[in-house]
Amino acid sequence: MQSTILVKPNLKLILLGALLIAVLHDVFTSGRSQASFREHHYRASWMSDTELARLIDKVDAEPNSDGYLLISEACEKRGEMRKAMFYLKKAKIIEKLEETED
């Protein structure tokens, strides 16, 4: 009884197959993602105090949920969690109002 049932796997083909799957996954998922609130003319990362104050004034003058989400993200990156939660709640409320208007 010296017949072998299992065959040695071809590791090169397995590696190439895994690489092909990873590339295809990246191609299909990067092109089909939803639009994010970060895709607008505001810059959230590493805002200075004056830029953040200017952004808050601008969004308070013309309230929209995207602006408040961006302010919330900027406050969160700075470690100001209470402000981040405050602006996140504002964004959710305004988002509900925007949905009812549509």
Secondary structure in CASP SS format (residue, H / E / C, confidence):
PFRMAT SS
TARGET T0000
AUTHOR 0000-0000-0000
METHOD secondary structure of the structure
MODEL  1
M C 1.00
Q C 1.00
S C 1.00
T C 1.00
I C 1.00
L C 1.00
V C 1.00
K C 1.00
P C 1.00
N C 1.00
L H 1.00
K H 1.00
L H 1.00
I H 1.00
L H 1.00
L H 1.00
G H 1.00
A H 1.00
L H 1.00
L H 1.00
I H 1.00
A H 1.00
V H 1.00
L H 1.00
H H 1.00
D H 1.00
V H 1.00
F H 1.00
T H 1.00
S H 1.00
G H 1.00
R C 1.00
S C 1.00
Q C 1.00
A C 1.00
S C 1.00
F C 1.00
R C 1.00
E C 1.00
H C 1.00
H C 1.00
Y C 1.00
R C 1.00
A C 1.00
S C 1.00
W C 1.00
M C 1.00
S C 1.00
D H 1.00
T H 1.00
E H 1.00
L H 1.00
A H 1.00
R H 1.00
L H 1.00
I H 1.00
D H 1.00
K H 1.00
V H 1.00
D H 1.00
A H 1.00
E C 1.00
P C 1.00
N C 1.00
S H 1.00
D H 1.00
G H 1.00
Y H 1.00
L H 1.00
L H 1.00
I H 1.00
S H 1.00
E H 1.00
A H 1.00
C H 1.00
E H 1.00
K H 1.00
R H 1.00
G C 1.00
E C 1.00
M H 1.00
R H 1.00
K H 1.00
A H 1.00
M H 1.00
F H 1.00
Y H 1.00
L H 1.00
K H 1.00
K H 1.00
A H 1.00
K H 1.00
I H 1.00
I H 1.00
E H 1.00
K H 1.00
L H 1.00
E H 1.00
E H 1.00
T H 1.00
E H 1.00
D C 1.00
END
